[in-house]
Amino acid sequence: MITLDEEKNIFDLFGKGSTIYHSAILTSFTFDPYYFSNYYMPQMRSRGIKNVIVLIDSTQYDAILEDTDIFKIFRQDFALIRVKNKSNGVFHPKVSLFLGDKQALAIVGSGNLTYSGMSHNKELWGAFCADDKEADEAVVIKDVWNYLSGIIKSSSSEVAIQQLEWCKTYSAAIRDFESIKSSQQIAFKFLYAKPEESIFNQVKDIVTGDVNTIKVIAPFYDIEGSLISTLKSAFNPKKIKCAIDDSYGYIPQKIKDVTDIQFFRWHEIFGSANQFELAKKLHAKAIQFETSEGTFFVLGSTNATSAAFGLNIHSFNDEANIIVYSQKEDFFEKLGIDFSKQCVKSIGDFQAASKYNIKSDDKSFLTHITLCERHLHDKLYIQLDKIITDVKIRLYLDYGYRDFYFDKEGIEINGLGKIQYVVAVVDDKEISNKALVLDSSDLLKRNPDSKYSMIESLFHTNNGDWDDNIAKVLSYVNFEVKDKNRTVAVLKDPSDTSAKSEILISKEQFDNTRFSKNVDANLYSLSMRILDQIQFFNSNKQDNEEEIDETANMEDLVTGNAEDYSKERRILKSYSNKNEILSYLRRLKRHYDTLAKDFDNQDPFYRLHSQGVYFDNNITCNDYSYILIAIMLIFQRIAYPIQGDDNASYYSQYFAELVGRFMMIYRAGYPNTNDFTYVKLEEMHRNFLVYSLLILSTCNMNKDSVEVWSLNLFETYRNDQENLISCYNDYQKLSNEYKNLMKEYTVKTIDNAFNKYRKFLKTGDNIVPISEYSENFYFYRSKFGFMFCKKSKIMGDGKGRYFRFEVIYPGIKDLESTYTNNQIKVKIIEP
């Protein structure tokens, strides 16, 4: 199928709710990150397209990223690749390739990935869809695939190359199309700039017959009209007709020979009853050759310039076009462009509104960062086009920046958090462009494996309200576990000395998720997928208080004129989902109760004692995903309540119980394995702490409980103060964003606990008999963490004397009774 239509929305080709495609490779000269993040990506994700690579011109990449506010909106859900033209031109193609399992769609046109390019300009594109290699369109798709694959492979980006491999792995269609042999058919053919053959020469080889008329539309012409003059000399047509939009583009003012050349004002030959369409700027590019053997129509990214068509072999652009052949059809007439009107102008009748100027490389930069990637073993790989002596790489983080000496073998960054962008510096002066970091840890979220499409589709329904499907989504999380390796001993009597050694509880690894240093998304568990989707949903909510309406008109959405039905949609959502969320929280609580049953059932005399039961479980990625799903759901319900949901107190209660249990059961943390497992665990750990503190800040827990929970949350970073401070800064930033939800006394209590914890790390050797204190004191035990004693009471007498304490500790009920004799010593927390 071939589509030539300058007005139709590209996404209309997919159909609403369609999930035919899973991957997309897009190219553009200019790029609008606001538009792309808020409209284009949501549109693709709602249709199941999540493996996305975007290729843009290097000069535009550098110019866009000079605005550092841009980095705040990048959600790391696509790979943005900087492409440098190697022929003193620019990277200028506008090509989109969408891949599915059994079908592929190639679109070649004139529009950039900007609001103007997709809505406000008058653009032109051709679409070629095929599900069978015998289809003529399959040849175009194959050629587009080979073209884009070559660009991505030459980028040396391991992230993009992995995504490219996934495109092929999960698309039987493209694997089939690769076997197509070159065809001589000229019904349509994909053209792109080649070092050995210009687009102009490729067109010249294809166009046959005596040329009667050449018609041209383009926003930009060379000032000397070099392309028009070359067309005239190479094809010897009877007439050349050129459409010019002097309200926007650049005109061939200094063309010398205008014999048999006619000029038309664009808005006079393009007819439309729609005034909005008439007001659009001409950005379409097309040339039609009318010959004795038929019509040859060239459309795509090439302006009517020497650089676009490659007339100068030493300086030309990367461009992409389609040439279409028909025996009789007039393509311009079909598009409503009438060159037969009696409105011919002379070149002197036009006044250029702007000068045609493509930005060249910023010569003020001593070097350029051509690639920046963070690999799984926590190394940052930087490519510079020129090595400068004593150059450092400055990493801008959420809380400041860090400088590292450049190393072409990779920079050890030692578990740094999110990097906003990087830049090269010498003597504290920036000497390069700014660059985004392509992070290998983001790859798994983009994998298009079809077995996860059910989960994906539940989050992206036709109207965007995945909330209505939360019951189905949460049902995929499985907590089933068989602890065959768990051993436990419980002291029956204080005089029993046969079990003086501390007893361990260990649970069998109940998930089969194993990660290697190579990313294998087949091992990415369903629970982690679900967590990623919930986190993505929450991040969209956080960045856009109004919901993204994926059914809204693009123009209205981007310009802000769309009707806001978000409140009504939230009210009208099925109330059953709130019960399903509570059901998930109850199931997770039962899961933790099962893991902790030996602790719960032991003699109270030994609870929280070294002689009793304690936990030594390492955390797995699945363990974190279970609790983070709960935390994210609770946070969503607190931050974005639905009318009629009166379960706020239940959410806070479950938060306290679940987070408390989690900290108790998984106190051992996780080892530094220096591979992807560790990178992923670090990311999840960070989210666990930040969002737990956020929710805690909204709760009505008493001061002592807040402080105990906070101290134990901080204790999860006991061996990494730098990351703890970074996480706390993240929490403070988010708490400011959600200031209206925060309880002032709780926020102050958390801050006090943070300062108290840092002081404890410096002076935590105040070890005294616990019997010296009678009430209201905090103490610390290495195998359990921080506790608060509300009241203590002496029990018994003489040698049988012991103490009864009412203790607040995450993981057990408030004021749970525990006992000790006079000899036990603990670390007392200074007020």
C-alpha positions in Angstrom: 0.0 0.0 0.0 1.2 3.5 -0.8 -0.2 6.7 0.8 0.5 10.2 -0.4 -1.3 12.6 1.8 0.0 15.9 3.2 -2.7 16.3 5.8 -3.3 13.0 7.4 -1.8 12.4 10.9 0.8 9.6 10.8 -0.7 7.9 13.7 -4.0 7.5 11.8 -2.2 4.9 9.8 -2.0 2.7 12.9 -5.6 2.8 14.0 -6.7 3.5 17.5 -5.7 0.9 20.0 -3.6 -0.9 17.5 -0.5 -2.8 18.8 0.8 -4.0 15.4 4.2 -2.4 15.9 6.7 -2.7 18.8 9.8 -0.7 17.5 10.5 2.5 15.8 13.6 4.1 14.2 13.0 7.8 13.5 15.3 10.4 11.9 15.0 14.2 12.0 17.1 17.3 11.4 15.5 19.5 14.1 14.0 18.0 17.2 11.5 19.3 19.8 12.0 17.3 23.0 8.9 18.9 24.7 6.7 17.9 21.8 8.3 14.5 21.4 8.0 13.7 25.1 4.5 15.0 25.6 2.8 13.9 22.4 4.8 11.6 20.1 6.1 9.1 22.7 2.8 8.8 24.5 1.1 8.1 21.1 3.7 5.4 20.4 3.5 3.8 23.8 -0.2 3.7 23.7 0.2 1.6 20.6 2.7 -0.8 22.1 5.8 0.9 20.5 8.5 1.1 23.2 11.7 0.2 21.5 12.5 3.7 20.0 15.7 5.1 18.5 15.8 8.7 17.3 18.6 9.9 15.1 19.1 13.7 14.8 21.7 16.1 13.3 24.8 16.8 15.4 24.5 20.6 15.2 20.9 20.5 16.2 21.6 18.0 19.1 24.3 20.4 20.4 22.0 23.4 20.1 19.0 21.8 21.8 21.1 20.6 24.8 22.5 24.1 25.4 19.2 24.7 27.2 19.9 22.7 30.4 16.2 22.7 31.4 15.7 20.2 28.6 17.4 17.5 30.7 14.5 17.6 33.2 12.0 16.3 30.7 14.0 13.4 29.3 12.4 10.2 30.7 15.0 7.8 29.3 12.4 5.9 27.4 14.1 6.3 24.0 17.6 6.5 22.7 18.6 9.9 21.2 21.6 9.6 18.9 23.8 12.4 17.6 24.6 11.9 13.9 27.4 13.8 12.3 27.4 14.4 8.5 30.8 13.4 7.0 30.6 15.6 3.9 30.5 19.1 5.2 26.7 19.2 5.2 24.0 18.3 7.7 22.1 15.2 8.6 18.7 16.0 7.1 16.5 12.9 6.3 13.0 12.6 7.7 12.4 8.8 7.8 10.3 6.7 10.2 10.4 2.9 10.3 7.9 1.0 12.4 8.4 -2.7 13.0 6.1 -5.4 14.2 6.3 -9.1 14.3 4.5 -9.7 10.9 4.3 -6.2 9.4 6.5 -3.1 8.8 5.7 0.5 7.8 8.2 2.9 6.3 7.4 6.6 6.0 9.6 9.0 4.0 8.8 12.7 4.0 9.6 16.3 4.8 8.5 16.8 8.4 10.8 17.0 11.4 10.0 15.6 14.8 8.6 18.9 16.0 5.1 20.3 16.5 5.5 22.4 13.4 6.8 19.4 11.4 3.8 17.3 12.4 1.0 19.8 12.6 1.7 23.4 11.8 3.6 23.2 8.5 2.4 21.9 5.1 4.4 18.7 4.8 4.4 15.8 2.4 5.2 12.1 3.0 4.8 8.7 1.5 4.0 5.6 3.5 4.8 2.0 2.5 3.4 -0.9 4.4 4.0 -4.6 3.8 3.5 -7.9 5.6 4.7 -10.1 2.6 8.1 -9.9 0.9 6.3 -10.3 -2.4 4.7 -6.9 -2.0 6.4 -4.1 -4.0 6.4 -2.0 -0.8 8.6 -4.6 0.9 11.6 -3.5 -1.3 11.3 0.1 0.0 11.1 -1.1 3.6 14.1 -3.3 3.1 16.2 -0.4 1.7 15.0 1.9 4.5 16.0 -0.8 7.1 19.5 -1.2 5.6 19.9 2.6 5.5 19.0 3.1 9.1 20.8 0.1 10.3 24.0 1.4 8.7 23.7 4.7 10.5 23.1 3.1 13.9 26.0 0.7 13.5 28.3 3.5 12.6 27.3 5.4 15.7 29.2 2.8 17.8 26.4 3.1 20.4 26.1 -0.3 22.2 22.7 0.8 23.5 21.3 1.7 20.1 22.9 -1.4 18.5 21.2 -3.6 21.1 17.9 -2.0 20.3 18.6 -2.5 16.6 19.2 -6.2 17.2 15.9 -6.4 19.1 14.1 -4.8 16.1 15.3 -7.7 14.0 14.9 -10.4 16.6 11.2 -9.6 17.2 10.3 -8.8 13.6 9.8 -11.8 11.4 8.8 -9.4 8.7 12.1 -7.6 8.5 14.0 -10.8 8.7 12.0 -12.0 5.7 12.4 -8.8 3.8 16.2 -8.9 4.1 16.2 -11.9 1.8 14.6 -9.8 -1.1 17.0 -9.5 -4.0 17.5 -6.1 -5.6 14.7 -5.2 -8.0 14.8 -3.1 -11.2 11.1 -2.1 -10.8 10.6 1.7 -10.6 7.1 1.9 -9.3 8.8 3.4 -6.3 12.3 3.4 -5.0 14.1 4.7 -1.9 16.9 7.1 -2.6 19.5 8.4 -0.1 22.8 10.3 -0.4 25.8 8.1 -1.1 29.5 9.1 -1.2 29.8 7.5 -4.6 26.5 8.6 -6.1 24.5 11.8 -5.4 20.7 11.8 -5.1 20.6 14.0 -8.3 22.5 11.3 -10.3 20.2 8.6 -8.9 17.2 10.5 -10.0 18.8 11.1 -13.4 19.4 7.4 -13.9 15.7 6.6 -13.1 13.8 9.3 -15.1 13.3 8.1 -18.7 11.8 9.6 -21.8 11.7 13.2 -23.1 11.0 15.6 -20.3 8.2 18.0 -21.0 7.7 19.8 -17.7 9.4 19.8 -14.3 7.4 21.1 -11.3 9.1 22.0 -8.0 7.8 22.8 -4.6 10.3 23.6 -1.8 10.7 26.1 1.0 14.4 26.7 0.3 16.2 27.4 -2.9 19.9 28.3 -3.5 20.2 32.1 -4.0 21.7 31.4 -7.4 19.1 28.8 -8.2 21.8 26.2 -8.9 19.5 23.2 -8.7 17.0 24.7 -11.1 19.8 25.6 -13.5 21.1 22.0 -13.3 17.7 20.5 -13.8 17.4 22.7 -16.9 20.7 21.7 -18.4 20.5 18.0 -17.5 16.9 17.2 -18.6 16.2 20.0 -21.2 12.6 20.4 -20.2 10.2 22.6 -22.1 9.2 24.3 -18.9 10.1 24.4 -15.2 7.5 25.5 -12.7 8.6 26.5 -9.2 6.3 27.1 -6.2 7.8 29.6 -3.7 6.6 30.5 -0.2 8.2 33.9 0.3 6.5 34.3 3.7 8.9 31.7 5.2 11.5 30.3 2.8 14.4 31.5 0.7 14.1 32.3 -2.9 16.5 32.0 -6.0 16.9 35.7 -6.3 20.1 35.7 -8.3 19.2 33.0 -10.8 20.7 34.1 -14.1 18.8 32.3 -16.9 15.0 32.2 -16.3 14.1 31.3 -19.8 11.2 28.7 -19.8 11.1 29.0 -15.9 7.9 30.0 -14.3 7.4 31.0 -10.6 4.3 30.7 -8.6 3.3 32.0 -5.2 2.6 28.9 -3.1 -0.6 30.1 -1.5 -2.1 30.9 -4.9 -1.7 27.4 -6.4 -2.6 25.4 -3.3 -6.3 25.3 -2.8 -8.1 24.4 0.4 -11.5 25.3 1.9 -9.8 25.1 5.3 -8.4 28.5 6.3 -6.1 26.8 8.9 -4.6 24.7 6.2 -4.1 27.8 3.9 -2.2 29.5 6.7 0.4 26.7 7.1 3.9 27.3 6.0 5.2 25.4 3.0 7.8 22.8 4.2 7.0 20.0 1.7 9.7 19.2 -0.8 8.8 17.5 -4.2 9.8 17.5 -7.8 7.6 16.1 -10.5 9.1 15.1 -13.9 6.4 14.8 -16.6 7.9 12.8 -19.5 6.9 11.0 -22.6 7.0 7.7 -20.7 5.0 8.8 -17.6 5.4 10.8 -14.4 8.2 10.5 -11.9 7.5 12.1 -8.6 10.4 12.7 -6.1 9.4 13.5 -2.5 11.3 13.6 0.8 13.7 15.8 2.7 15.6 17.4 -0.2 15.2 21.2 -0.6 15.8 22.7 -4.1 19.5 23.3 -3.3 22.9 22.1 -4.4 23.7 20.6 -1.0 20.5 18.7 -0.8 20.9 16.9 -4.2 24.6 16.5 -3.9 25.7 18.7 -6.8 29.0 19.4 -5.1 30.8 16.1 -4.2 32.8 17.9 -1.5 29.8 19.3 0.4 26.4 17.6 0.6 23.7 16.7 3.1 22.5 13.3 4.3 19.0 13.2 2.7 16.3 10.6 2.0 13.7 10.6 -0.8 11.2 8.3 -2.5 10.7 8.4 -6.3 7.3 7.2 -7.4 6.4 6.3 -11.0 3.0 6.4 -12.7 2.1 6.3 -16.4 -0.6 8.9 -16.2 -1.1 10.3 -12.7 -0.4 14.0 -11.9 0.6 13.7 -8.2 0.5 17.5 -7.6 -3.0 17.7 -8.9 -4.0 14.8 -6.6 -2.6 16.8 -3.7 -4.6 19.9 -4.6 -1.6 21.8 -6.0 -2.6 23.5 -9.3 0.3 24.7 -11.5 -2.1 25.4 -14.4 -3.5 28.6 -12.8 -2.8 31.8 -14.5 -0.8 33.4 -11.7 2.8 33.2 -13.0 5.2 35.6 -11.3 8.7 36.9 -12.1 11.4 36.2 -9.6 11.5 39.9 -8.8 7.9 39.7 -7.4 9.1 37.7 -4.4 10.6 39.2 -1.3 12.3 36.6 1.0 11.1 36.8 4.6 14.2 35.0 6.0 17.6 34.0 5.0 18.2 30.3 4.4 20.8 29.4 7.0 21.7 25.9 8.3 23.6 26.1 11.5 27.1 24.7 11.2 29.3 23.2 13.9 30.1 25.6 16.7 33.7 26.4 16.1 34.1 27.7 19.6 34.0 24.1 20.9 37.5 22.7 21.1 36.1 19.2 20.9 32.8 17.4 20.6 31.3 14.6 22.6 30.1 12.3 19.9 28.8 9.5 22.2 28.3 9.0 25.9 27.2 5.7 27.4 26.9 4.2 30.8 27.5 0.5 30.7 26.4 -2.2 33.1 29.6 -2.5 35.0 29.2 1.2 36.0 31.7 2.6 33.6 31.0 5.7 31.5 32.3 5.6 28.0 33.0 8.9 26.2 33.9 9.4 22.6 35.6 12.8 21.7 36.2 13.8 18.1 39.4 15.5 19.3 41.5 14.6 22.4 42.5 17.6 24.4 45.4 17.6 26.9 44.2 17.5 30.6 40.6 17.3 29.6 38.1 16.3 32.2 34.5 15.1 31.9 32.1 16.9 34.1 29.0 14.9 35.2 26.0 17.0 36.1 24.0 15.2 38.8 20.7 16.0 40.5 22.7 17.5 43.4 25.7 19.1 41.8 28.5 17.9 39.5 31.6 15.7 39.6 34.7 15.9 37.5 36.6 12.9 36.2 39.7 12.7 34.0 38.9 11.5 30.5 39.8 7.9 29.8 39.1 6.3 26.5 38.9 2.9 28.2 36.0 4.1 30.3 35.6 6.2 33.5 34.8 4.5 36.8 31.9 6.3 38.3 31.4 4.1 41.3 27.6 3.9 41.6 26.7 7.5 41.0 23.0 8.2 40.7 21.2 9.7 37.7 23.5 11.7 35.4 21.6 14.6 33.8 24.3 15.4 31.2 28.1 15.5 30.6 30.4 18.1 29.2 34.2 18.3 28.6 36.1 20.9 30.7 39.6 22.2 30.9 40.6 24.5 33.8 37.0 24.6 34.9 35.9 25.9 31.4 33.4 24.0 29.3 35.1 23.2 25.9 32.6 20.9 24.3 28.9 20.4 23.6 26.7 18.9 26.3 25.6 15.3 25.9 22.9 13.0 27.2 24.0 9.7 28.8 22.7 6.6 27.1 22.3 4.2 30.1 22.4 0.5 29.5 20.2 0.0 32.6 17.3 1.6 30.7 17.5 -0.9 27.9 15.3 -3.6 29.5 12.3 -1.2 29.6 12.5 -0.9 25.8 12.7 -4.6 24.9 9.8 -5.5 22.6 9.4 -9.1 23.6 5.8 -10.0 22.8 5.3 -12.0 26.0 5.1 -8.8 27.9 2.7 -7.1 25.5 -0.3 -8.1 27.7 1.1 -6.2 30.6 2.0 -3.3 28.4 -1.5 -3.2 26.8 -3.2 -3.2 30.2 -1.3 0.0 31.1 -2.1 1.7 27.7 -5.8 1.2 26.9 -7.5 3.2 24.2 -8.4 6.0 26.6 -5.2 5.9 28.6 -6.9 4.8 31.8 -4.8 1.7 32.7 -6.1 2.3 36.2 -9.3 0.5 35.2 -7.3 -2.6 34.5 -5.3 -2.6 37.7 -6.9 -5.8 38.9 -5.7 -7.7 35.9 -2.2 -6.2 36.1 -1.7 -7.0 39.8 -2.9 -10.5 39.3 0.3 -11.2 37.4 2.5 -10.7 40.5 3.2 -14.1 42.1 4.5 -14.3 45.7 4.5 -18.1 45.9 7.7 -19.3 47.7 8.9 -22.6 49.1 11.5 -22.0 51.8 13.1 -25.4 51.7 16.5 -24.1 53.0 15.1 -22.2 56.0 16.4 -23.4 59.3 15.3 -22.0 62.7 15.7 -22.7 66.4 13.7 -21.1 69.2 14.9 -21.1 72.8 12.4 -22.6 75.1 13.9 -21.6 78.4 16.5 -19.0 79.6 18.6 -21.8 81.1 18.8 -23.6 77.7 22.4 -22.9 76.6 22.3 -25.3 73.6 21.3 -22.6 71.2 23.5 -19.7 72.3 24.6 -19.1 68.7 22.5 -16.8 66.6 19.9 -18.6 64.5 19.6 -17.6 60.8 16.5 -17.5 58.7 17.3 -17.9 55.0 14.8 -18.2 52.2 15.2 -20.0 48.9 15.6 -17.8 45.9 12.0 -17.8 44.8 12.4 -16.0 41.6 14.3 -17.4 38.6 15.6 -14.0 37.5 19.3 -14.1 37.0 21.3 -11.3 35.2 24.6 -11.6 33.5 26.8 -8.7 32.3 25.1 -9.0 29.0 21.5 -7.7 28.9 19.0 -10.4 28.4 15.5 -9.1 28.6 14.0 -12.6 28.5 15.1 -12.8 32.1 13.3 -9.6 33.1 10.6 -10.7 35.4 6.9 -9.8 35.1 6.9 -8.1 38.5 9.7 -5.9 37.4 7.9 -5.1 34.2 4.8 -4.1 36.1 6.9 -2.0 38.4 8.4 -0.2 35.5 5.0 0.6 34.1 3.7 1.9 37.4 6.8 4.1 37.8 6.4 5.4 34.3 2.8 6.2 34.9 3.6 8.0 38.2 6.5 9.9 36.5 4.0 11.1 33.9 1.6 12.2 36.6 4.4 14.0 38.4 5.7 15.8 35.3 2.2 16.6 34.0 -0.4 17.3 36.6 -3.1 16.9 33.9 -3.2 13.5 32.4 -1.9 13.0 28.9 -5.0 12.4 26.8 -3.8 10.1 24.0 -7.1 10.6 22.1 -6.9 14.4 22.1 -6.3 16.3 18.8 -2.5 16.8 18.4 -2.8 20.5 17.7 -5.0 21.2 20.7 -2.9 19.0 23.0 0.4 20.6 22.1 -0.9 24.2 22.1 -2.8 23.6 25.3 -6.3 24.1 23.9 -7.5 20.6 24.5 -10.5 20.2 26.8 -9.4 19.0 30.2 -11.5 15.9 31.0 -8.9 14.5 33.3 -10.9 15.1 36.5 -14.0 13.6 35.0 -12.1 10.6 33.9 -10.6 10.1 37.4 -14.1 10.3 38.9 -15.6 8.0 36.4 -13.0 5.3 36.7 -14.2 2.0 38.1 -14.1 2.0 41.8 -13.3 -1.7 41.9 -9.6 -1.0 41.3 -9.2 0.5 44.8 -10.2 -2.8 46.3 -7.8 -4.6 44.0 -5.0 -2.4 45.2 -5.9 -3.3 48.8 -6.1 -6.9 47.8 -2.5 -6.7 46.4 -1.3 -5.1 49.7 -3.0 -7.8 51.7 -1.4 -10.5 49.6 2.0 -8.9 50.0 1.5 -8.7 53.8 0.6 -12.4 53.9 3.8 -13.1 51.9 5.9 -11.3 54.5 4.0 -12.9 57.4 4.9 -16.3 55.9 8.6 -15.4 55.7 8.5 -14.0 59.2 6.4 -16.7 60.9 9.3 -18.2 62.9 10.2 -14.7 64.1 6.6 -14.0 65.1 6.1 -17.4 66.8 9.3 -17.4 68.9 9.2 -17.0 72.7 8.7 -13.2 73.4 11.7 -13.4 75.8 14.0 -13.8 72.8 12.4 -11.4 70.3 14.9 -8.9 69.1 17.8 -10.7 70.8 20.9 -12.2 69.3 20.0 -15.5 70.9 16.6 -15.5 69.1 15.6 -15.5 65.5 16.9 -12.9 63.1 17.1 -12.6 59.3 20.0 -12.8 56.9 18.2 -12.6 53.5 19.9 -10.9 50.6 17.5 -8.8 48.5 16.7 -9.9 44.9 15.4 -7.7 42.1 12.0 -9.4 42.5 12.0 -8.7 46.2 12.4 -5.0 45.6 9.9 -5.0 42.8 7.1 -6.5 45.1 7.6 -3.8 47.7 8.1 -1.0 45.2 4.9 -1.9 43.4 3.1 -1.5 46.7 4.9 1.8 47.5 4.2 3.3 44.0 0.5 2.3 44.2 0.2 3.8 47.7 2.0 7.0 46.6 -0.3 7.3 43.5 -3.4 6.9 45.7 -2.2 9.5 48.1 -0.9 12.0 45.5 -3.7 11.6 43.0 -6.8 10.4 45.0 -9.9 9.3 43.2 -13.2 10.7 44.3 -15.0 8.1 46.4 -11.9 6.3 47.5 -12.0 6.6 51.3 -9.2 4.1 52.0 -6.5 6.7 52.8 -6.0 5.4 56.3 -5.6 1.8 55.0 -2.9 2.9 52.6 -0.9 4.5 55.3 -1.4 1.5 57.6 -0.3 -0.9 54.9 2.7 1.3 54.1 3.9 1.2 57.7 3.4 -2.6 58.0 4.9 -3.6 54.6 7.9 -1.3 54.7 8.6 -2.3 58.3 8.4 -6.0 57.5 10.6 -5.5 54.4 13.3 -3.7 56.3 13.3 -6.4 59.0 13.3 -9.4 56.6 15.8 -8.0 54.1 18.1 -6.2 56.5 21.2 -8.0 55.0 20.8 -5.9 51.9 22.6 -7.0 48.7 26.2 -7.7 47.7 28.1 -5.6 45.2 28.3 -8.0 42.3 29.6 -5.3 39.9 27.2 -6.3 37.2 23.7 -5.4 36.0 22.0 -7.0 39.0 23.8 -4.6 41.2 23.1 -1.6 39.0 19.4 -2.5 39.0 19.3 -3.1 42.7 20.9 0.3 43.3 18.3 2.0 41.3 15.4 0.1 43.1 17.0 0.8 46.5 17.1 4.5 45.7 13.4 4.6 44.7 12.6 2.5 47.8 14.2 5.1 50.2 13.0 8.2 48.4 9.3 7.2 48.0 9.1 5.6 51.4 10.2 8.9 52.9 7.7 10.8 50.7 4.8 8.6 51.9 6.0 8.7 55.5 5.9 12.5 55.2 2.1 12.3 54.5 1.2 9.9 57.3 -0.3 10.6 60.6 2.1 8.3 62.5 3.2 9.5 65.9 6.6 11.2 66.2 8.4 8.3 67.7 7.2 5.9 65.0 8.2 8.3 62.3 11.6 8.7 63.7 12.2 4.9 64.1 11.0 4.2 60.6 13.2 7.0 59.3 16.3 5.8 61.1 15.9 2.3 59.8 15.3 3.6 56.3 18.5 5.6 56.5 20.2 2.5 57.9 19.7 0.7 54.6 22.5 3.0 53.3 24.7 2.3 56.3 27.8 1.7 54.2 27.3 4.4 51.6 26.8 7.9 53.1 27.4 9.6 49.7 24.4 7.8 48.1 22.4 8.4 51.3 22.9 12.1 51.0 22.0 12.0 47.3 18.8 10.1 48.0 17.9 12.5 50.8 18.3 15.5 48.4 16.0 13.7 45.9 13.5 13.3 48.7 13.7 17.0 49.6 13.1 18.1 46.0 10.1 15.9 45.6 8.7 16.8 49.0 8.7 20.4 47.8 6.9 19.5 44.6 4.2 17.7 46.7 4.3 20.3 49.5 0.6 20.4 49.8 0.5 16.7 50.8 3.3 16.9 53.4 2.7 17.0 57.2 4.9 19.7 58.6 5.7 18.0 61.8 6.5 14.7 60.0 8.9 16.4 57.6 10.7 18.1 60.5 10.8 14.7 62.4 12.4 13.0 59.3 14.9 15.8 59.0 15.8 15.5 62.7 16.2 11.7 62.3 18.5 12.3 59.3 20.8 14.5 61.3 20.6 12.2 64.3 21.5 9.2 62.1 24.5 11.0 60.6 25.6 11.9 64.1 25.1 8.3 65.2 27.5 7.1 62.5 30.2 9.3 64.0 29.6 8.7 67.7 27.7 5.4 67.7 29.9 3.8 70.4 27.8 4.8 73.4 27.3 1.2 74.6 25.6 0.9 78.0 23.4 -1.7 79.8 19.9 -1.2 78.6 18.6 -1.4 82.2 20.0 2.1 82.9 17.1 3.7 81.0 13.5 3.5 82.0 11.4 5.1 79.2 11.4 7.1 76.0 14.8 6.2 74.6 16.1 5.0 71.2 18.6 2.2 71.0 20.4 0.2 68.3 21.1 -3.5 67.8 23.3 -4.5 64.9 21.2 -7.4 63.8 17.9 -5.5 64.0 18.5 -1.8 63.6 16.9 1.0 65.5 14.1 0.7 68.1 12.3 3.0 70.5 11.4 2.0 74.0 8.3 3.7 75.3 8.5 2.1 78.8 10.5 -0.5 80.7 9.5 -2.4 83.8 11.5 -4.6 86.2 10.0 -8.1 86.4 10.9 -10.8 89.0 13.6 -10.5 91.6 17.1 -11.7 92.6 18.8 -13.9 90.0 15.5 -14.2 88.2 15.1 -10.5 87.6 14.5 -9.3 84.1 13.1 -6.3 82.2 10.0 -6.0 80.1 10.2 -3.3 77.4 7.4 -1.9 75.3 9.2 -1.4 71.9 8.4 0.3 68.6 10.2 -1.4 65.8 9.4 -1.7 62.1 8.2 -5.1 61.4 6.4 -5.8 64.7 3.3 -4.2 66.2 3.7 -0.9 68.1 4.6 -1.4 71.8 5.3 -5.1 71.3 6.6 -6.6 74.5 10.2 -7.9 74.6 12.3 -9.0 77.5 16.0 -8.9 78.6 18.1 -9.5 81.6 20.2 -6.8 83.2 23.4 -7.8 81.4 22.5 -6.9 77.8 24.2 -3.9 76.4 23.1 -1.8 73.5 24.1 1.4 71.6 22.0 4.3 72.9 21.0 7.0 70.4 21.8 10.5 71.6 18.9 13.0 71.3 
